[in-house]
Amino acid sequence: MRKIIAVVDLGHFKVFSFLKNPNESARLDLLDSYDIPDTHGKAMEKVTDAEGSFNRGEGKGGTATGSGEPHNVDLEIEKKVIKRIASDIGVIVEKEGCSKWHLAAGEAINNQILENLDPTVRTKLHKNIRVNLTNAPKSEILGRFED
């Protein structure tokens, strides 16, 4: 029975395998890790059309029309990234055959990740902490999740 620990934020994804043998101390082995570049940088760098590149023309009665700027680009990117995180966690939990897994994700995204998890994966969640540990050393992560 394997146990994994997912440590995520909007810019980083790390999944560790929790190993504890009877005659050894517990340790974490990195199973998967990647950076999420979609959330780095400014929204303007992610959009192809710059304001003013195209003639906006004039609206009804001589008033100018809107610039068509994407007001919710960052929010949409965040939703997409959270869905990807939840999906990737589900794939790993199923692939590893875990009966229990743990999650560490910051308060701002924790509930959203849980909402996007497959129900069978969510029921296997044993411990959930609302803290961003993506930059924490393995010893701190172990200390937070060791039973």
C-alpha positions as CSV (number, residue, x, y, z in Angstrom):
1,M,0.0,0.0,0.0
2,R,1.7,3.2,-1.2
3,K,1.1,6.6,0.2
4,I,1.8,9.8,-1.7
5,I,2.0,13.4,-0.8
6,A,1.1,16.1,-3.4
7,V,2.6,19.5,-2.7
8,V,1.3,22.2,-5.1
9,D,0.8,25.8,-5.8
10,L,-0.1,27.7,-9.0
11,G,3.5,27.6,-10.2
12,H,4.8,24.2,-9.0
13,F,3.6,20.6,-8.9
14,K,5.5,18.0,-6.8
15,V,4.4,14.5,-5.8
16,F,6.4,12.4,-3.4
17,S,6.2,8.8,-2.5
18,F,6.2,8.3,1.3
19,L,8.4,5.3,2.3
20,K,8.8,3.9,5.7
21,N,10.5,0.6,6.3
22,P,10.4,-1.0,9.8
23,N,14.2,-0.6,10.4
24,E,14.6,2.8,8.7
25,S,13.4,6.3,9.2
26,A,10.7,7.6,6.9
27,R,11.7,9.3,3.6
28,L,10.2,11.0,0.6
29,D,11.1,10.1,-3.0
30,L,10.1,12.5,-5.7
31,L,7.7,10.8,-8.1
32,D,6.8,13.8,-10.3
33,S,7.6,17.4,-10.5
34,Y,7.1,20.3,-13.0
35,D,6.8,24.0,-13.1
36,I,3.6,25.6,-14.4
37,P,4.7,28.4,-16.7
38,D,1.1,29.5,-17.5
39,T,1.0,31.4,-14.2
40,H,4.3,33.2,-14.5
41,G,4.5,36.6,-16.2
42,K,2.0,39.2,-17.0
43,A,-1.3,38.7,-18.8
44,M,-0.2,41.0,-21.5
45,E,2.6,38.6,-22.4
46,K,0.1,35.8,-22.8
47,V,-2.3,37.6,-25.1
48,T,-1.5,37.9,-28.8
49,D,-3.3,41.2,-29.7
50,A,-2.0,44.4,-28.2
51,E,-4.4,47.2,-27.6
52,G,-4.3,49.7,-30.5
53,S,-3.1,47.1,-33.0
54,F,-6.4,47.2,-34.8
55,N,-8.7,50.0,-35.7
56,R,-11.6,50.1,-33.2
57,G,-13.8,52.3,-35.3
58,E,-16.6,54.3,-33.8
59,G,-19.6,53.0,-32.0
60,K,-23.2,54.2,-32.2
61,G,-23.6,58.0,-31.9
62,G,-19.9,58.7,-32.3
63,T,-18.8,57.0,-29.1
64,A,-15.7,54.8,-29.2
65,T,-16.2,51.0,-28.9
66,G,-14.3,49.0,-26.3
67,S,-10.8,47.8,-26.7
68,G,-11.8,44.2,-26.4
69,E,-9.2,43.6,-23.8
70,P,-9.3,40.2,-22.0
71,H,-10.4,41.2,-18.4
72,N,-10.5,37.6,-17.1
73,V,-7.4,36.1,-18.6
74,D,-5.6,35.6,-15.3
75,L,-8.7,34.0,-13.7
76,E,-9.2,31.7,-16.7
77,I,-5.6,30.6,-16.6
78,E,-5.8,30.0,-12.9
79,K,-8.9,27.8,-13.4
80,K,-7.2,25.8,-16.2
81,V,-4.1,25.3,-14.0
82,I,-6.2,24.1,-11.0
83,K,-8.1,21.6,-13.2
84,R,-4.7,20.3,-14.6
85,I,-3.3,19.9,-11.0
86,A,-6.4,18.0,-9.9
87,S,-6.3,15.8,-13.0
88,D,-2.6,15.1,-12.6
89,I,-3.0,14.2,-8.9
90,G,-5.8,11.8,-9.9
91,V,-3.7,10.1,-12.6
92,I,-0.8,9.6,-10.1
93,V,-3.1,8.3,-7.3
94,E,-4.6,5.8,-9.6
95,K,-1.4,4.8,-11.3
96,E,0.4,4.2,-7.9
97,G,-2.6,2.3,-6.5
98,C,-2.7,4.5,-3.4
99,S,-5.3,3.8,-0.8
100,K,-4.3,7.1,1.0
101,W,-2.7,10.3,-0.1
102,H,-2.0,13.7,1.3
103,L,-2.3,17.2,0.0
104,A,-0.5,20.5,0.8
105,A,-1.8,23.5,-1.2
106,G,-2.2,27.1,-0.2
107,E,-5.5,28.3,1.2
108,A,-6.3,30.3,-2.0
109,I,-6.4,27.2,-4.2
110,N,-6.9,24.3,-1.8
111,N,-10.8,24.1,-2.0
112,Q,-10.7,24.6,-5.8
113,I,-8.4,21.6,-6.2
114,L,-10.6,19.5,-4.0
115,E,-13.7,20.5,-6.1
116,N,-12.0,19.5,-9.3
117,L,-10.8,16.0,-8.1
118,D,-12.5,12.9,-9.2
119,P,-14.8,11.7,-6.4
120,T,-12.9,8.4,-6.0
121,V,-9.6,10.2,-5.7
122,R,-11.1,12.7,-3.2
123,T,-12.3,9.9,-0.9
124,K,-8.8,8.5,-0.6
125,L,-7.5,11.9,0.6
126,H,-6.3,11.2,4.2
127,K,-4.7,14.5,5.3
128,N,-5.2,17.9,3.7
129,I,-3.3,21.0,4.9
130,R,-3.8,24.5,3.6
131,V,-0.2,25.5,3.4
132,N,2.1,26.1,0.5
133,L,5.1,23.7,1.0
134,T,6.4,23.7,-2.6
135,N,9.6,25.4,-1.4
136,A,9.9,23.6,1.9
137,P,12.6,21.0,2.5
138,K,11.6,17.4,2.5
139,S,12.2,17.2,6.3
140,E,9.5,19.8,6.9
141,I,7.0,18.1,4.5
142,L,7.7,14.7,6.2
143,G,7.1,16.3,9.6
144,R,3.7,17.7,8.6
145,F,2.5,14.4,7.2
146,E,4.1,11.6,9.2
147,D,1.5,9.7,11.2
